Structure formats: C-alpha cells, structure tokens
Amino acid sequence: MNSVKSKLPKIGETIFTTMSALAQKHNAINLSQGFPDFPMDELLINCLQKAITDYSHQYAPMAGLPILRELLAEQWFEKHEFPIDPLSQVTITSGATEAIFDAVQAIVHPDDEVIILEPCYDSYIPAILLANAKPIPIPLEFPTYQIDFHRIYQAITPKTKAIIINTPNNPTGSIISHQEFLQLEKLFYEFPQLYLISDEVYENIIFDGIKPLSAFDYKGLRDRTFAVYSFGKSLHVTGWKIGYCIANPHLTNEFRKVHQYVTFSSPTPLQYAIYLYMKQNPNYYTLLPQFFERKRNSFLNLIQNTAWKPLDCSGTYFILLDYSSLTDQNDVVFAKLLTEQYGIASIPVSVFYQEPTDHKVLRFCFAKKDETLKLAAEKLKFISQSLCVE
Ligand SMILES: Cc1ncc(COP(=O)(O)O)c(C=O)c1O
C-alpha cells in the first residue's frame, strides 16, 4: 500500500482527544476539554425545534443568512458604538476554526511567515502550514501572559505577513489590554504589509467589570483585521460549530473566496435557530460575564488554602493552576497521572507551544455544573494534601 506523504507530518492526535479519552477510560472528572456539561438555554432548544420544522433545510446563502448577519451588525453597534455593514463585512462560518483557516488561506502565501503568540489555540499552526507558510512562535511573558513587543519587533522580517492574536486567551485566561492594543496599532503603522487575525471567540466571557476590546475597535488595525467569533462559546453549544468573521469589505471579499470552497455555507437550520434566539433574547450575552465569573470564583474558593496556585484569569472559562509546590514532574506526565490515579482530567499548558515549554501549570475548564466543580475541587484538595511535602 502507498503511504501518504503527509502535509502535516508533525501533527498527531490533539491533546484534547487524548485527555478526554483518558478521562473516559478512568471515569475521571473531565475539566480538560473546553465545553459546558450543563444544558443549553431552553429557549434556544425551542428555536431549534421551530427552525427544524418551519424553516429551509437547503443551502444557506454563501455568506450566511442575511437576517442573522443583520442582527449581528446591530449587536455589534450596541457593543462597539460604530457600525459595520452586514452585507459586506459579516460572514457566517462553520465555527471559528473555519474562519481562522479561511482568513489564513485568504492572505498567506507560500514562504510567508506568520507570528503566533504562545501558548496558543492548536488550529493556528496547521492552518499556516497548509498555506505552505512558516509559523513564527513568540512566547507571551510568563506568568502575566502579556505580549512581548520587543520580541515581536525582533521577529518581523520582509516575509512576515500576519500576526494571530487571541483575546480573551485560551489557555491562559489573560486579555489583551488597551495599552497592548495601542502598541499593536503602532506596530501596524510601522509595518504596512501586516494583517491581523484576531481570535475573539471568548469576547463575551470577561470578568471583574473589564470592558471587552476588539482589534476592530482600533482604527489603525481595522482595515487589516479579520475578527473571529463563535456562537459555540456564547450560547453554550460548542457542537453547533457556527461562527463568524468580521472584516472590512476588501478582506471579506478574499475571505469569502476561500469560505465558498471550504464549506460554501453553514447549516441553515442552526443559523435560523440562532437568529430566532437573538431576536427574542437580544441581551443574552450581557449575562455571560456574571454567569462565568460566579463559577470561576466558587471554584477558586473551593481550592483556596491548597498547594494549587491559580494564575490571574480575566476571561474565558479556563483557569491555570500552578502545581510547582506539589511536584517537579513535567506537566504532560503530571496531567496524565492526575487523570489515571486521582480521577481528574486537565490539559497541560506546554502542549500549546510549538516547542514544549513547561511552566508547571495545568488548564482547568470551569464551564461545568456546580456539582462537577465541587467534585473536582474535592479531588484537587485531596491531591494537595497527599502530595504536599511542606
Ligand atoms: C481560542 C479558540 N479559538 C477558536 C476556537 C474554535 O471555535 P469553534 O468551536 O467555533 O470552531 C476555540 C475553541 O475551543 C478556541 O478556544
């Protein structure tokens, strides 16, 4: 049999699949993969039922249902206080993953370089490699996970085509501040060849009264930015895989050339169900910060006074716990041991780097029922008592 010459020879099964399978095998509490274990809003279920019975099951328009795009533009105006055009600036995709892939393919040419800030979401590197381009990883500063602009300036070459950012950030829970966006804007003025792919899928999950910022809010970035979003995160329906991209018309035009040959369009009934839901519950997203902040705080309360040391978490539904006072084992080994022997699954943060970088932190997802978080905290307390040698 001919063996295929892989286009992604270094890419194997993702750690999310590995850890979830391990969690299942050992009947562990799964705080590894980022999805809610609580049900979606009943109103959304009703909207889906209505969409399935009353609406079309044929292809949606390539750029997405116009009525949904119009609502998104209205929502955008409410949040950002400047308008976007639903026809030429909003494109519905099959999840943010597709939007990121399409944006990369739309602008990145063979041998270009794309700067990614690590730790980062795992779809960025394969998307860059499939464009025959080179990912250039720059680490975020540990433990604040702020952008190291000095290193970005050092990394920029005539081949640098784009930078991918993510705020609020998975896995770190950090956000890009106004000051950092201003620095980014300055950098973009200095390097007119650059584009920005801004992964903002957790835009609605942000805590402590912090105002969510989009790269698209900054005039110096706007014309060169693809901002990417996911209903999976905002509506607790990760399995729906519906996302969208906001970009100025000249970029949207190139973006849609890719989108129309990757998926052409995304499932019509799901788009319509989201439209119905947003129409009836336009402020749904305003409740998310409070909802997840309460979960973050109660999880942290439950594990306080243990050897697990939380890092700052300003957004997303992930929190990083530093375990360095428990063991000096590397994070992959320790995460597997916790799953197999103590029944709690997490994600080792080193896997979000191209070259494994072990700061002895694990990522835990708190988008879980209160009972799940309570059980998880009990396990973490037990581990702390069992392993702590102080
Ligand atoms: C930072 C980040 N970007 C993109 C995605 C993908 O979103 P979607 O499920 O809508 O493709 C995720 C999903 O976990 C994510 O965490």
The ligand as an ORCA input file, in Angstrom:
! r2SCAN-3c Opt
* xyz 0 1
  C      -9.222     30.314     21.229
  C     -10.159     29.498     20.403
  N     -10.310     29.810     19.117
  C     -11.148     29.122     18.327
  C     -11.869     28.064     18.814
  C     -12.761     27.295     17.895
  O     -14.081     27.675     17.971
  P     -15.204     26.834     17.186
  O     -15.562     25.688     18.051
  O     -16.303     27.810     16.983
  O     -14.577     26.384     15.904
  C     -11.730     27.687     20.149
  C     -12.448     26.515     20.677
  O     -12.154     25.985     21.707
  C     -10.865     28.433     20.974
  O     -10.689     28.126     22.263
*
